Amino acid sequence: MNERISWIDSVKGVAMLLVIAIHLCGLSSPIIYLCYGFMAVFYIVSGYTHASRTPISNQIAKKTKRFFIPCLFYGILGICIYVLCHDGTDYIRALFGLIYGRWALYPIDHEGENVLFLGECNPVTPLWFLYSLYISYLIFYAYKKFSNYRLVFILLLSLLALASVYKPILFPWSLDTAPLTALFIIFGDFLSTTHLFATADKNRKLLFLSLIVLGLLYYVLCKINLMPNLALGIYGKYGLYSVFLYFIIGVLDAIILSLSCLIVDKTFIGKFLSYTGRHSLRLMCIHWIIGDAVILCLNDSVSKYVALFISLVIIYLIDALVSKVCSLWKNDFSLMKYI
């Protein structure tokens, strides 16, 4: 699926705005519940839109450039800016974090002192997602390559996802959470073969009824499982059971956002969300770097929501500027199209 679908981009746009909001100012109930499955949305959408006609070797080569060039560029830039603005930053650990690709060495519930990596420089912490998505894609490509053993793959990934609950450390490049995130991509790929959203789009009564039923189920499961955090390797509060709960929550979140974006598709809101989704990878890299600097300059002179709005305006302006510069220079410097 190579052509862009506006409502799919909008789904990523909503998830991206939630990422920005929760990082820069935090969110409260009821909006916070949308964040319980929002990272899973990115993986499911990736599976839904993957280019099945392109040779796997070409896809891997493209993904390698697509993820690692911006990761290193914005990672080094973000660390430099953070060190200039904040005293006492262990930039050596932060730079090592760009190799290790995780927030810290140990899970958040580790007893004793943790060893921070990307966590030494919070604005570059979201870069863990690029490593995670890359590894998840590699697993997904193996799943597609050995199509005769797909059920075996799914069973093995499910067992590994359950085993990851007992990890002693946060593995590099999110290898511990990769089995579960790969399953999200596989589910997204399966979802693309159904006519679920086309049927819902033609029958608005069914669409709204589905939103109500799925929304209630999603809310109940979120209340049961509590807040997960893939970056920290946390699926919920119930260990093995939370792996299942988080998978269902992630799937429900993706379907709910998809149905919602179908409603606003082609409207001004839909176009704004679609733009955000198309630029989500760069926004993932830059939002906290810019937002941290803006909030530091404002120095608590305004409310956190005003600070968020100002940060968003500046983030989008810088994103538009970078897009323009990359567009002008990409013919002379081929790597610019990945920045």
N, C-alpha and C positions, 0 to 999 in steps of 0.2 A: 504494500500500500504506500505508494510514493507521493500521491497528491495530498495536499494539506486539507484537513477537514476542520472547518472553523470551530464547530462546537467541541471537538476533541482538544483543539488548542485552548479553548476556554476552560476546559476541565483542568488542564495544567496551570492555566492562569489563576484559577481560584486557589489551587493548592499552593502556588507560588506566593500569592498574597498572604495566605495563612502563615507560610514559613516566615515571610518578612515581618508580619505583625507579631508573631510569638517571639521572634528573636529581638525585636527592637523595643517592644513595650509590654509584651505578655497579653494574654486574652483571658476573659472571664466567662462564666456560664451565661448563656447557652452556647456561644460561638466556639468556646474551647473544645466542645465535643467533636466538632468537625476536624480537629487536629489529631484525634485519636487514631485515625486511619489515613491521614493526608499524605504521609510519605509512601505508603503502599500504592497510592493513586499514580504516582510517577512511574512505578514499575509496571503496573497494569496497563497504563496508556502506552508505554514503550512496547509492550507485547502486542497491543491492539494495532499499532501503526508500523510494525517492523516491515522492512522491504524484503518480502519473501522471494522475489525474482532475482535479486542480486546474489552472486556467488558468496558463500560464507567467508572465504578468504578476503574478498574485497570489503565485506562488512566489518570484519575485524580490523583491517588496516585503517578504515575510515574512523571507526570508533576509537582506536588508539590515539589518533591525532585529535579527534573531536573532544576527548576527555582530558588527555594529559597535557596538551599545550595550554589551554586556559587554566588548568589546575596549577601548573608550575608558574605561569605568568602572574596570575592574580594571587597565588599563594605567597610568592616572594614579595610582590608589591604590597600586599596586605600586611605582611609581617614587618616590612620596613616602615610603613605608616604607623602601625601600632606601637612599635618600639620608640618612634619619635614622640608619640603622644602619651605613652604610659611608661613610667619609670619601673624598674625592677622586673622587666619581662625577660625570661630566659629564652632568648631568640634561638639558641642552639637547639634546645628541645623542640621549639616550634618548627624550625627548619627540618629537623629529623622527622617531625610529624608529617611533612610533605612526602617523605619516603614511606613512613609506616602507614599513613592514611587513616589514623584514628584519633579520637579525642584524648585518650589516655591509654595506659597499659592495662589497667584493671577496670572491671565493671564498676558502676557507680556505687553499688552496695558492698564493695570490697572493704573488709575490716583492716584498718591501718591506713597509712599514708599512701595516696595514689601517686603515680608518675604521669604528669600531664605531658601531652605532646602538642597536638593542635589546640588543646585546651589552654595552653600557655598564651595563646593569642586568639581569643574568642571570635573575632571577625572572620578568621579563615577556617573555623571549625566546620562550616557547611561543606567544605571540600571533601569531607569523608564520603559524601553522597556520590561524587564522580567515580571514586575508586569502587564503591559498592555496585553502582550500576554497570560499570565496565565488567567486573567479575561475574555479575549476574547474567550479562549478555553472553559471555563466554560459555557459561553453563547452558544457557538457552540454545546457543548454536550447536553445542554437542548433542543436546536433546533433539534438535531438528536433523542433525547429521545422521544419527543412529535411530532413524524413525521406526525401525522394527522393534526397538526396545523401549518405547516411550513409557509404557506402564512400569517397567523396571526402573526407569529414570525417576518417575514420579514417586514411587515407593522409596527409593534410595534417598531422594532429596527430603522426603517427609521424615524419614528416620534420622537423617543428619540434622534437620531443623529441630527435632525434639532433643537430640543429643546436645545441641548448642546451648541449651539451658544450663548445662553443667560445665561450661567453659571456664577455665581458671583465669584466663586473660581475654582481653579484646584482641582478636587476631588481626594481623595486618590486612589492609584492603578489605575489611569487613568479611573475611572468609568465614567467620562464624555465623553471620546472618545471611550469607549468600544462598544457601539452600532454600531458605524461605522466600527471599526476594526473587530468586529465579522462578519459584513456583508462582509468584505473582505475575511475572512476565508470561509464563506458560498459560496462566489463566486468561490474561489479556489476549494472547494469541487465539485461544479457544473462543473467547467472546467475539472476536472479529469474524468468526465463521457463522455466527448466529444472526438472526434478524431482530434481535431484542429491541434495539433502539429505533430501528426503522418502523417497527410495529407500534411502539409507544408514541413515536412522533406523529403517526397518522391517526392515533386514537387518544386525544387529549384527556378524555375521562379516565382511561386506563392509566395514562401517565400520572395524573394527579393522585389517583387512588394508590398507585404503586409507590409514589413518594410518601404518602401518609403511612402506609403499612411498613415499608422498608425503614422509614425514618423512626418509627416507634421501636421497631426491632433493634435498629442501630443504637438508639438511646439506651435501651435496656442493657444491651451487651456492653456498652461503654461504662455504664454505672457498675456493672459487675466486674469488668476487667481492670478498670482504672487506666491511668495514662501510660501508654507504652512510649518507648524512645529507642528507635532503631540505632541511632548514633551511639547510644550507650549500651546497646545489646539487651534492652529490656522489652519484653513482650507484654507484660502485665504483672499482676500480683499472684498468679496461681501456677507458676512454674510450667510444667508440661501442658496443663490445660490452657494456659494463656497463649501457647503457640497456636492452638486451634481457634481460640477466641479472636486472637489478633488477625489471623487469616480471614475469618468471616467478617470482622469489622472492616478490614482493608477493602475487601470485595464490596461490601455494602456501601462504604464511603464512595468508592469509584462509581458505582451504579447510581447512587443518589446524586452525586455531582454531575454525572453525565445526563441524567434526566432533567436536572435543573438547568443545565446549559443548553439543552435542546429548546427549552422554553424561551430563553433570552437570545437565542441565536439570531444573528442579523440585526439585532437592536444595537443601540449605542453601547449599552453595558456589555453585550456579547462581543462587540468589536474590540472594546477595551480589554476584556478578558482574553480574547483570542490573541491580541498583540502581546499581552503579558506571557501567554503560553508559548508563543513563538520565540520569545526572548528569555525563556525561563532558565536556560543553562547559564547564560551570562549573569542574569539577575541572581541566581543562586550563588555565583562567585563573588559578586560585588556588593550585594545589598547590606551585609553587616559591616563591611569595610567602610562604606560611605555613611551608613546610619550611625555607626559608632563615632565617627568624626563629627557629624552634625550634632548629635546629642551632647557630645563633649563641648562643642562650641556654644550650644544653647545654655548649658550649665544650670539646668533645672529652672530656667526663667519662664518656661511655659509648661502646660500639662503634658503628660506622656502621649496623649492622643494628638495634640497639636504638633509635638515633636515628631511623631510618626508620620503625620501628613506632610510636614516640611521635608522629612527624610525621603518620603516617597517621590515627591516632586523632583528633588535633586537627583535621586537614583534614576528616575526615568529620563531626565535631561541628559545625564552622563551616559546612560545606555544608548540614547538616540545619537549622541555625539560620537561614541565609539563605533556604532553601526555605520555612521556616515564615513568616518575615517577609514574603517576596514573596507568599506565598499569602494572607496577611491583608490586604495593602495593594494587591493587583493591581486590585481594583475601583475604588479611589480614584485610584491612579496606574498607568495602563495599561502604562507602560514597565517596571514592576517585574517583570513576568513574563519579561522578557528578561535580568534580572540574574542 
